[in-house]
Amino acid sequence: MQIRREGPVWTLYKEKTPIGSARLEEGALWVEIDPAWRRRGYGSYLVKELLRAHGGLDPKAETRFTAPLPADEAARALAAKFDFRPDGDKLVRRRVPDLSAVGLCHEFLTAHLAPGGFYIDATCGNGHDTEFLCRLAGPSGRVLALDIQLRAVETTNARLAAAGLGAVGRAVVADHARLGELAAPGSADCVLFNFGWLPGADHQVHSTAAGSLPALQAALELLKPRGILAAVLYSGQVIGDGEKQAALAFFRSLPLTRYTVLVCEFANWAHTAPLPCFILKR
Ligand SMILES: C[S@@+](CC[C@H](N)C(=O)[O-])C[C@H]1O[C@@H](n2cnc3c(N)ncnc32)[C@H](O)[C@@H]1O
């Protein structure tokens, strides 16, 4: 099986015989499969590849495609398989990005932090969160990022340099258990923890309660009044449940007079789903 592309037209060949074609123009999808080859998965294959090439399978992208109303049962089944639904005189497929724990954290921080602040990324990893914080801080802000692994720090600094954010943020190798030594008490507007392991590296190297609890305690000391601690907690086969439960017990023990504690469970996901938490200092 092979797809050949000529301009917007994609033709599917079985050996040397064309058995179907599809095209996508201005978001409108047209598919035609030879009746002799219908209902065998060829249409699905073609549509999937076309959608993939145009971002339609990216869970982080917002996309909208249309298609003509189906002419027969086979076309109806194919359209339904890819979530095309009747909308007036056509079919429409809309996708909004899935909400993730980290995405929720970013949305929350975007809504509650002003540019120009001092933000700390206590687990910089591959630098996605650091880059996010740098963009939020803007040119008048400052971001300190740390990670226990040199590779993570190098990746983060390279990412910031490539994005032109090297003047806003900097990553250093440090254990967040020693966070209290890296900034003055009451100086930070936000401290972000995205616990766990470094994606793409050895999963056995991950955060643990022994380092995370002192780090969370130190982070609260570093926050200004009205500052925010954000933490994404993980559990599962490799990482176990100890760090998550210890962090939750710590959060729940914080005095109501000084902190507001939010634990934002995705209640219909698996119990091991990442758990975003926010501590708002009064
Ligand atoms: C899930 S990753 C963070 C993802 C990252 N924020 C990003 O945007 O790519 C968790 C990171 O925490 C780091 N880490 C684990 N224990 C640590 C510790 N005690 N101190 C500092 N960083 C630690 C790991 O090395 C790993 O890179």
The ligand as a Tripos MOL2 file, in Angstrom:
@<TRIPOS>MOLECULE
LIG
   27    29     1     0     0
SMALL
NO_CHARGES

@<TRIPOS>ATOM
      1 C1          8.7620   15.7110   35.0660 C.3       1 LIG1
      2 S1         10.3970   16.3360   34.9810 S.3       1 LIG1
      3 C2         10.0950   18.0460   34.8870 C.3       1 LIG1
      4 C3          9.5800   18.4920   33.5510 C.3       1 LIG1
      5 C4         10.0480   19.8810   33.2150 C.3       1 LIG1
      6 N1          9.5720   20.8690   34.1290 N.3       1 LIG1
      7 C5          9.8000   20.2610   31.7730 C.2       1 LIG1
      8 O1          9.1050   21.2380   31.5120 O.co2     1 LIG1
      9 O2         10.3170   19.5770   30.8830 O.co2     1 LIG1
     10 C6         10.9870   16.1720   36.6390 C.3       1 LIG1
     11 C7         12.3930   16.6780   36.8250 C.3       1 LIG1
     12 O3         12.6610   16.7440   38.2230 O.3       1 LIG1
     13 C8         14.0230   16.5260   38.4000 C.3       1 LIG1
     14 N2         14.3400   16.1990   39.7990 N.ar      1 LIG1
     15 C9         14.1290   15.0470   40.4460 C.ar      1 LIG1
     16 N3         14.5550   15.1420   41.7130 N.ar      1 LIG1
     17 C10        15.0370   16.4010   41.8620 C.ar      1 LIG1
     18 C11        15.6210   17.1040   42.9520 C.ar      1 LIG1
     19 N4         15.7820   16.5240   44.1370 N.pl3     1 LIG1
     20 N5         15.9910   18.3750   42.7590 N.ar      1 LIG1
     21 C12        15.8340   18.9800   41.5540 C.ar      1 LIG1
     22 N6         15.2810   18.3690   40.4790 N.ar      1 LIG1
     23 C13        14.8920   17.0810   40.6340 C.ar      1 LIG1
     24 C14        14.3130   15.3780   37.4480 C.3       1 LIG1
     25 O4         15.6900   15.2980   37.1680 O.3       1 LIG1
     26 C15        13.4540   15.7590   36.2490 C.3       1 LIG1
     27 O5         14.2120   16.4260   35.2800 O.3       1 LIG1
@<TRIPOS>BOND
     1     1     2 1
     2     2     3 1
     3     2    10 1
     4     3     4 1
     5     4     5 1
     6     5     6 1
     7     5     7 1
     8     7     8 2
     9     7     9 1
    10    10    11 1
    11    11    12 1
    12    11    26 1
    13    12    13 1
    14    13    14 1
    15    13    24 1
    16    14    15 ar
    17    14    23 ar
    18    15    16 ar
    19    16    17 ar
    20    17    18 ar
    21    17    23 ar
    22    18    19 1
    23    18    20 ar
    24    20    21 ar
    25    21    22 ar
    26    22    23 ar
    27    24    25 1
    28    24    26 1
    29    26    27 1
@<TRIPOS>SUBSTRUCTURE
     1 LIG1         1 GROUP 0 **** ****
